[in-house]
């Protein structure tokens, strides 16, 4: 597990960017997504073989590291959930702000795991 900046209470430390570490963290913060994780891992490894490139595997690692970053940090998780809930709001101004906020959350999480 790596160190990270203080974002308040975190459910688990930021995991290393390895399949086993990511899976262990996901099992704590969002176990309902474990099957989805395995399915997307299988797809990434299949593409890696077909393309003769590690790009699909690296993308898989970063996607799950980002999603786990959001789930392990209640501050980001709350912002993410609120923004997703407002994406289809009848007021287009609210929906547009929700899209901006969702993008900001995803960007913040990706930046955190890319450091």
C-alpha positions as CSV (number, residue, x, y, z in Angstrom):
1,X,0.0,0.0,0.0
2,X,1.3,3.4,-0.9
3,X,1.2,6.7,1.0
4,X,-1.1,9.5,0.1
5,X,-2.1,13.0,1.0
6,X,-4.6,13.4,3.8
7,X,-8.2,13.5,2.5
8,X,-9.9,12.9,5.7
9,X,-11.1,9.5,6.8
10,X,-10.3,6.9,4.1
11,X,-11.8,3.4,4.2
12,X,-8.6,1.7,3.2
13,X,-5.1,2.9,2.3
14,X,-4.5,3.5,-1.4
15,X,-3.5,0.1,-2.9
16,X,-0.5,-0.6,-5.0
17,X,-1.4,-0.7,-8.7
18,X,-1.3,-4.5,-9.1
19,X,-4.2,-6.7,-9.8
20,X,-4.1,-8.5,-6.5
21,X,-3.8,-5.2,-4.4
22,X,-6.6,-3.6,-6.4
23,X,-8.8,-6.7,-6.0
24,X,-8.2,-6.7,-2.2
25,X,-9.1,-3.1,-1.9
26,X,-12.2,-3.4,-4.0
27,X,-13.3,-6.4,-1.8
28,X,-13.4,-3.9,1.1
29,X,-14.8,-0.7,-0.5
30,X,-17.2,-2.1,-3.2
31,X,-17.4,-5.9,-3.2
32,X,-20.4,-5.9,-5.4
33,X,-18.1,-4.9,-8.3
34,X,-15.7,-7.8,-8.0
35,X,-17.3,-9.8,-10.8
36,X,-17.2,-6.7,-13.0
37,X,-13.5,-6.2,-12.2
38,X,-12.7,-9.8,-13.2
39,X,-14.6,-9.6,-16.4
40,X,-12.9,-6.3,-17.4
41,X,-9.5,-7.8,-16.4
42,X,-10.1,-10.8,-18.7
43,X,-11.1,-8.5,-21.5
44,X,-7.9,-6.4,-21.0
45,X,-5.6,-9.4,-21.0
46,X,-7.3,-10.8,-24.1
47,X,-6.8,-7.4,-25.9
48,X,-3.2,-7.3,-24.7
49,X,-2.5,-10.6,-26.3
50,X,-4.4,-9.8,-29.5
51,X,-2.8,-6.3,-29.8
52,X,0.6,-7.5,-28.6
53,X,0.6,-4.5,-26.3
54,X,0.3,-3.9,-22.6
55,X,-1.8,-0.8,-23.1
56,X,-5.1,-2.5,-22.4
57,X,-3.7,-3.9,-19.1
58,X,-2.3,-0.5,-18.1
59,X,-5.7,1.1,-18.9
60,X,-7.4,-1.6,-16.8
61,X,-5.1,-0.9,-13.8
62,X,-5.7,2.9,-14.0
63,X,-9.4,2.6,-14.4
64,X,-9.7,0.4,-11.3
65,X,-7.2,2.4,-9.3
66,X,-9.3,5.5,-10.1
67,X,-12.6,3.8,-9.2
68,X,-11.2,2.5,-6.0
69,X,-9.8,5.9,-5.1
70,X,-13.3,7.3,-5.4
71,X,-14.8,4.4,-3.3
72,X,-12.2,4.5,-0.6
73,X,-12.5,8.3,0.0
74,X,-15.9,9.3,1.4
75,X,-15.4,12.8,0.2
76,X,-15.0,11.8,-3.4
77,X,-17.6,9.0,-3.1
78,X,-20.3,11.5,-1.9
79,X,-19.5,14.0,-4.7
80,X,-19.5,11.2,-7.3
81,X,-22.8,9.8,-6.1
82,X,-24.5,13.2,-5.9
83,X,-23.2,14.2,-9.4
84,X,-24.4,10.9,-11.0
85,X,-27.8,11.4,-9.4
86,X,-28.1,14.8,-10.9
87,X,-27.0,13.9,-14.5
88,X,-30.6,13.4,-15.7
89,X,-32.1,16.2,-13.7
90,X,-35.0,18.0,-15.4
91,X,-33.2,21.3,-15.0
92,X,-30.5,21.4,-17.6
93,X,-28.4,23.8,-15.5
94,X,-28.3,21.3,-12.7
95,X,-27.5,18.4,-15.1
96,X,-24.7,20.4,-16.7
97,X,-23.2,21.3,-13.3
98,X,-23.5,17.6,-12.4
99,X,-21.5,16.6,-15.5
100,X,-18.8,19.2,-14.6
101,X,-18.7,17.9,-11.1
102,X,-18.5,14.2,-12.2
103,X,-15.6,15.1,-14.5
104,X,-13.9,17.0,-11.7
105,X,-14.2,14.0,-9.4
106,X,-12.9,11.6,-12.0
107,X,-10.0,13.9,-12.8
108,X,-9.1,14.3,-9.1
109,X,-9.1,10.6,-8.5
110,X,-7.0,9.9,-11.6
111,X,-4.5,12.6,-10.6
112,X,-4.3,11.0,-7.2
113,X,-3.5,7.6,-8.5
114,X,-1.1,8.9,-11.2
115,X,1.2,10.6,-8.7
